[in-house]
Amino acid sequence: MANKKYIFLNEVTEQIKSKEAKKYVADELGYHLQEAKNLWLEKGLPEAEAEEKAIEQMGSPIKLGKQMNKLHKPKVDWFMIILLVTTLGLGFLPLVSLGYMEDTRHFSIVKGVTVLLGATVAVGIMLIDFRKWKTWGWLFFSLGIIFLLTIRFFSNTMINGVPLLRVPSIITLESSMALPFFFLSWASFFSNERFKIWQVIILFFIPFLLFFSVPSIDNTFMYTCMVIVMLWWSRFSRKTILAIMGIMFGLFMVIGIQFLKTFQIERILVYLNPEKYSSGAGYFILRVKELMGKAGWFGNPVNKEFIPSAHTDFVFVSLTYMYGWLFAIALVIILSLIMVRFIVISNKIYDSFAKLLLIGATALYGVQLASNIGMALGVFPLTSISLPFISYGLMPVLLNSFLIGMVLSVYRRKDLISTRFC
């Protein structure tokens, strides 16, 4: 008689096109069949008859299968796709406004390849079932540690005091590439009910120290913000979270004072009093203030002035100066819509691992957006944190494309996440 149950389930799943949905529907229907069978057993029916009655209650397997196929068809968040395409396209604007597209083909070719790789990463991650990674936390954490150790001890080039590993004729590896590994690992850790407080503290500081020793304050800051935000939304009580954050802050201050480099301390002092360092690093802060003050509502497309790092760190400054505050506000709205979309989707997800992925993605993306714009407005000190998708560079685009890909992956399978298992 048990064969009737499997025959029924097979007839239902044959109507479903998605392989992921097939397994989900089979598990769900199997669960509901067992529940219905138990009710008939409680009424005194024999097991065989109880199972047959439960199957009859489900109705036509073909009709049910077609309904399930329509209901559980993998979803594509087209609004997010449109935002991704728009922001990737806007990434060409700094090169056009600065004349780099006309002066040399190098920038246009590299930017074109970067955009294609970013789109490929986002779509590729979307097609991967993120649920398979839920138990891989230790693997991802180990890979992140190995990557940082490799950068720390085997780097073969240095830019602006930051060590890099340049693989001849292929790619340049930097410490920010470890962030996705820690992003996935912490989502896995915090969704694990057996994860302990002492593990949170110890595991947080291992990558923290490695990022700090590279040295990379920017990535240290991004990593710290990501973990703290994910911790706040974890299963721990608010009292426990505040205690953990207090310990983290205390250790952070001790470590920061002990290991801050001279140029890192100077960066903080310059931010506090740029006029005192006007002949050095303070020049950039004062120059940014001057340019932002000259921007006006419609910019200065004719009167071009020198802007340091105009297509990378200070890209928001250069675009605001060139096209004005109206354009700058529109650009911030477009970039912010991505983060808003992250939050909207997270509010519809109840699975702990999926929700933590969305929360972590929001934190990583948001801290980049806020830091770069805050630096341009004089709210934050000078950093090398890029403006998402707009700043020139391969690694920042790949990082944010990865984050969007993860959100698309969760959205694609949001109807395949059963609240019964959350």
Salt bridges, closest charged atoms under 4 A:
GLU20 OE1 - ARG131 NH2 3.82
GLU20 OE1 - ARG413 NE 2.67
ASP27 OD2 - LYS23 NZ 3.00
GLU28 OE1 - HIS32 NE2 3.78
GLU28 OE2 - ARG420 NH2 2.71
GLU47 OE2 - LYS37 NZ 3.00
GLU51 OE1 - LYS37 NZ 3.45
GLU52 OE1 - LYS4 NZ 3.57
ASP77 OD2 - ARG341 NE 2.86
ASP129 OD2 - ARG131 NH2 2.89
ASP129 OD1 - ARG413 NE 3.73
ASP218 OD1 - ARG267 NH1 3.86
GLU290 OE1 - ARG287 NH1 3.32
GLU290 OE2 - LYS294 NZ 3.11
GLU305 OE1 - ARG287 NH2 2.98
GLU305 OE2 - LYS294 NZ 3.08
ASP415 OD2 - LYS75 NZ 2.67
ASP415 OD1 - LYS414 NZ 3.79
